[in-house]
């Protein structure tokens, strides 16, 4: 899937984009269960979709893009 396999935990490699979007954030390589708990408590983030569409992260990404 567009070279994203190495950015996912082994269990999620080969899954569809829809399945990954609905997966817990721990599906992303390097995101631990403790990280997931912090994301849930701080931002209400449960899924990869929540993580990718979080308004604060999107705002920060837009600022970083403008700064480059």
Secondary structure as the mmCIF struct_conf table of DSSP 4:
data_model
#
loop_
_struct_conf.conf_type_id
_struct_conf.id
_struct_conf.beg_label_comp_id
_struct_conf.beg_label_asym_id
_struct_conf.beg_label_seq_id
_struct_conf.end_label_comp_id
_struct_conf.end_label_asym_id
_struct_conf.end_label_seq_id
TURN_TY1_P TURN_TY1_P1 UNK A 2 UNK A 3
HELX_RH_3T_P HELX_RH_3T_P1 UNK A 5 UNK A 7
STRN STRN1 UNK A 8 UNK A 8
HELX_RH_3T_P HELX_RH_3T_P2 UNK A 10 UNK A 12
TURN_TY1_P TURN_TY1_P2 UNK A 13 UNK A 14
HELX_RH_AL_P HELX_RH_AL_P1 UNK A 17 UNK A 21
TURN_TY1_P TURN_TY1_P3 UNK A 22 UNK A 22
BEND BEND1 UNK A 23 UNK A 23
STRN STRN2 UNK A 24 UNK A 24
HELX_RH_3T_P HELX_RH_3T_P3 UNK A 25 UNK A 27
STRN STRN3 UNK A 28 UNK A 28
TURN_TY1_P TURN_TY1_P4 UNK A 29 UNK A 30
HELX_RH_AL_P HELX_RH_AL_P2 UNK A 33 UNK A 43
STRN STRN4 UNK A 47 UNK A 47
HELX_RH_AL_P HELX_RH_AL_P3 UNK A 48 UNK A 53
HELX_RH_AL_P HELX_RH_AL_P4 UNK A 55 UNK A 67
#
